[in-house]
């Protein structure tokens, strides 16, 4: 039975490492393209600033996850060396929270920029949103850093207690156990994620309302309505993000529940699903952005051409 558990753990870790590596490549592509645009044009549009921050944040989030599970697979005892585990846990929390809020900022930006309302406050936001984007990104980063400090302190206390009371035969079983220090971390993360989730829901509802009103007021003509097209494109991304975010949020709650019950065999599939979110959402971002989509297809065609020649 023990050998079956070991092979199961190894397979789960291999899948997570593969997902993290694939997601890192996808987000490195987004960051590289936007960064080259920045170098070329000496400036960035507001949505490109968010994409740049999002690609960087997701790359490091998946990179830390890849490093964590790689170390745990090769030599799990090194994770007991202070402060390695605390730094990995805090770094993972910082980048996970930041990329969630950066994604929420992108949804809110699309909503404010594209939706059409005659409300004065909404018009004020539409005029000022470009200047507000850097501050939104900075606020999201500060929130993530504060959460990272809390996570570091809590994991430091938990590490000290578990080193004195827990056998080191299986690192993962120890890592998934919930105690009085880890529980506040989950509460903070759930609150931060839930707040961002509420923002995305409001953005989706406002954009959907604007789309419906615009469709009702639109005059029937044969010309293509650019505003309607922009509404639909933004709505597709926000709804897709809303669906995936709902799944990811549910998985995170399940992770907390099964951590409390210490059911390790259910916890690993939850992690596998959780780490597929940054890569899949970034792929949707690429294919919803004409510039990123064009460059990616060009790269894939070049790779395919070279493979066929060989």
C-alpha positions in Angstrom: 0.0 0.0 0.0 2.9 2.3 0.8 4.4 1.8 -2.6 1.1 2.7 -4.3 0.9 6.0 -2.3 4.5 6.8 -3.3 3.8 6.2 -7.0 0.6 8.2 -6.8 2.4 11.1 -5.2 5.1 11.0 -7.8 2.6 11.0 -10.7 0.7 13.9 -9.2 3.9 15.9 -8.7 5.0 15.2 -12.3 1.6 16.5 -13.6 1.9 19.6 -11.5 5.5 20.3 -12.6 4.4 19.8 -16.3 1.5 22.2 -15.9 3.7 24.8 -14.2 6.3 24.6 -16.9 3.7 24.9 -19.7 2.1 27.9 -17.9 5.5 29.5 -17.4 6.2 29.3 -21.1 2.8 30.8 -22.0 3.1 33.7 -19.6 6.8 34.3 -20.6 5.5 34.7 -24.1 2.9 37.3 -23.0 5.5 39.2 -21.0 8.1 39.1 -23.8 5.8 40.4 -26.5 4.4 43.2 -24.4 7.9 44.1 -23.1 9.2 44.3 -26.7 6.3 46.6 -27.6 7.3 48.8 -24.7 10.9 48.9 -25.9 9.8 49.7 -29.4 7.1 52.3 -28.7 8.6 53.7 -25.5 5.1 53.6 -24.0 2.3 51.1 -23.2 -1.4 51.3 -23.4 -3.3 50.7 -20.2 -4.4 47.2 -21.0 -0.9 46.3 -22.0 0.4 47.5 -18.6 -2.0 45.1 -17.0 -1.0 42.3 -19.3 2.7 42.9 -18.6 2.1 42.8 -14.8 -0.2 39.7 -15.2 2.3 37.8 -17.3 5.2 38.5 -15.0 3.2 37.6 -11.9 1.8 34.4 -13.2 5.3 33.4 -14.5 6.8 33.7 -11.0 3.8 32.1 -9.3 4.1 29.0 -11.5 7.9 29.1 -11.2 7.8 29.0 -7.4 5.3 26.2 -7.6 7.5 24.3 -10.0 10.5 24.8 -7.8 8.6 23.7 -4.7 7.3 20.5 -6.1 10.6 19.7 -7.8 12.4 20.1 -4.4 9.7 18.0 -2.7 10.1 15.3 -5.3 13.9 15.1 -5.4 14.8 15.8 -1.7 11.9 16.9 0.5 14.1 17.3 3.6 15.6 20.5 2.2 12.2 22.1 2.6 12.6 21.8 6.4 15.6 24.1 6.2 14.6 27.5 7.5 13.7 29.9 5.9 13.4 28.1 2.5 9.8 26.8 3.1 8.6 30.1 4.5 10.0 32.0 1.5 8.5 29.6 -1.0 5.1 29.8 0.7 5.1 33.5 1.1 6.3 34.0 -2.5 3.7 31.7 -3.9 1.0 33.6 -1.9 2.2 37.0 -3.1 2.2 36.1 -6.8 -1.0 34.1 -6.6 -2.9 37.0 -5.0 -1.3 39.6 -7.3 -2.2 37.7 -10.5 -5.7 37.2 -9.3 -6.1 40.9 -8.6 -4.4 41.9 -11.8 -6.9 39.7 -13.7 -9.7 41.4 -11.8 -8.3 44.8 -12.8 -8.2 43.8 -16.4 -11.9 42.8 -16.3 -12.8 46.1 -14.6 -10.8 48.0 -17.1 -12.5 46.3 -20.0 -15.9 47.0 -18.4 -15.3 50.7 -17.8 -13.6 51.3 -21.1 -16.2 49.5 -23.3 -19.5 49.8 -21.4 -21.8 52.7 -22.2 -23.7 54.4 -19.4 -24.8 58.0 -18.9 -24.1 58.0 -15.2 -21.7 60.9 -14.2 -19.6 58.7 -11.9 -19.2 56.1 -14.7 -18.3 58.8 -17.2 -15.7 60.1 -14.7 -14.2 56.7 -14.4 -14.1 56.2 -18.1 -12.2 59.4 -18.5 -9.8 58.7 -15.6 -9.3 55.0 -16.0 -6.0 55.2 -17.9 -4.4 57.3 -15.2 -5.9 55.0 -12.5 -4.4 51.7 -13.9 -0.9 52.2 -12.5 -2.4 52.9 -9.1 -4.7 49.9 -9.3 -1.7 47.7 -10.1 0.3 49.2 -7.3 -2.5 48.7 -4.8 -2.9 45.1 -5.9 0.8 44.5 -5.4 0.8 46.1 -2.0 -2.1 43.9 -0.9 -0.3 40.8 -2.1 2.9 41.8 -0.3 1.0 42.4 3.0 -0.6 39.0 2.6 2.8 37.5 1.9 4.2 38.8 5.1 1.3 37.3 7.0 1.8 34.0 5.3 5.6 34.0 6.1 5.0 34.7 9.8 2.3 32.0 10.0 4.3 29.3 8.2 7.4 30.2 10.3 5.5 29.3 13.5 4.0 26.2 11.9 7.4 25.1 10.7 8.9 25.3 14.2 6.1 23.3 15.8 6.1 20.6 13.2 9.8 20.1 13.3 9.5 19.2 17.0 6.3 17.2 16.8 6.1 15.5 13.3 8.0 12.7 11.7 9.6 13.6 8.4 8.7 10.4 6.6 6.2 12.1 4.3 6.6 15.9 3.7 3.3 16.2 1.8 1.2 14.8 4.6 2.7 17.3 7.0 2.3 20.1 4.5 -1.4 19.5 4.0 -2.4 19.4 7.7 -4.4 22.3 8.9 -3.6 23.9 12.3 -4.3 27.1 14.3 -1.5 29.0 12.4 -2.4 27.9 8.8 -6.2 28.5 9.2 -5.9 32.3 9.3 -3.9 32.2 6.1 -6.8 30.4 4.3 -9.2 33.0 5.7 -7.1 35.9 4.4 -6.7 34.2 1.0 -10.4 33.4 0.8 -11.3 37.0 1.6 -8.9 38.4 -0.9 -10.1 36.0 -3.6 -13.7 36.6 -2.8 -13.3 40.4 -3.1 -11.7 40.1 -6.5 -14.4 37.6 -7.5 -17.2 40.1 -6.5 -15.4 42.8 -8.7 -15.4 40.4 -11.7 -19.1 39.6 -11.2 -20.0 43.3 -11.1 -17.9 44.0 -14.2 -19.6 41.1 -16.0 -23.1 42.3 -15.0 -22.4 45.9 -16.0 -21.0 44.9 -19.3 -23.9 42.6 -20.0 -26.4 45.3 -19.1 -24.6 47.8 -21.4 -24.5 45.2 -24.2 -28.2 44.6 -23.9 -29.1 48.3 -23.8 -26.8 49.0 -26.8 -28.4 46.2 -28.8 -31.9 47.5 -28.1 -31.0 51.1 -29.0 -28.9 50.2 -32.1 -30.4 51.2 -35.4 -30.8 48.4 -38.0 -28.3 48.9 -40.7 -25.9 46.8 -42.7 -22.8 48.4 -41.4 -20.7 46.5 -38.7 -21.2 48.0 -35.3 -17.7 48.4 -33.8 -19.1 49.1 -30.3 -21.2 46.0 -30.4 -18.1 43.9 -31.5 -16.0 45.4 -28.7 -18.8 44.6 -26.2 -19.0 41.0 -27.4 -15.2 40.4 -27.3 -14.8 41.8 -23.8 -17.9 39.9 -22.7 -16.4 36.6 -23.9 -13.2 37.1 -22.0 -14.9 38.3 -18.8 -17.4 35.4 -18.8 -14.7 32.9 -19.6 -12.6 34.3 -16.7 -15.6 34.3 -14.5 -16.3 30.6 -15.2 -12.7 29.6 -14.6 -12.3 31.8 -11.6 -15.5 30.2 -10.1 -14.0 26.8 -10.6 -10.6 27.9 -9.2 -12.3 29.5 -6.2 -14.3 26.4 -5.5 -11.2 24.3 -5.8 -9.4 26.5 -3.3 -12.3 26.1 -0.8 -12.2 22.3 -1.3 -8.4 22.5 -0.7 -9.0 24.1 2.7 -11.7 21.6 3.6 -9.7 18.5 2.7 -6.6 20.0 4.4 -8.5 20.2 7.6 -9.5 16.5 7.1 -5.9 15.6 6.0 -7.2 13.6 3.0 -4.1 13.7 0.9 -5.4 11.6 -2.0 -8.1 14.1 -2.7 -5.8 17.1 -2.1 -3.4 16.3 -5.0 -6.0 16.3 -7.8 -7.2 19.6 -6.4 -3.7 21.0 -6.7 -3.5 19.7 -10.3 -6.7 21.6 -11.2 -5.6 24.7 -9.3 -2.3 25.1 -11.2 -4.0 24.7 -14.6 -5.9 28.0 -14.1 -3.0 30.5 -14.8 -2.0 28.7 -18.1 -5.5 28.2 -19.5 -6.6 31.8 -18.7 -3.4 33.2 -20.3 -4.1 31.1 -23.4 -7.6 32.7 -23.6 -5.9 36.1 -23.2 -3.6 35.4 -26.1 -6.3 34.3 -28.5 -8.5 37.2 -27.5 -5.7 39.7 -28.3 -5.1 40.0 -32.1 -1.5 41.1 -31.6 -0.5 38.3 -29.3 -2.5 35.7 -31.4 -0.8 36.8 -34.6 2.7 36.5 -33.1 2.0 33.1 -31.5 0.6 31.7 -34.7 3.7 33.0 -36.6 6.0 31.3 -34.0 4.0 28.0 -34.2 4.2 28.1 -38.0 7.9 28.6 -38.0 8.4 25.8 -35.6 6.2 23.5 -37.6 8.1 24.4 -40.8 11.5 23.6 -39.3 10.2 20.3 -37.9 8.8 19.4 -41.3 12.1 20.2 -43.0 14.0 18.0 -40.6 
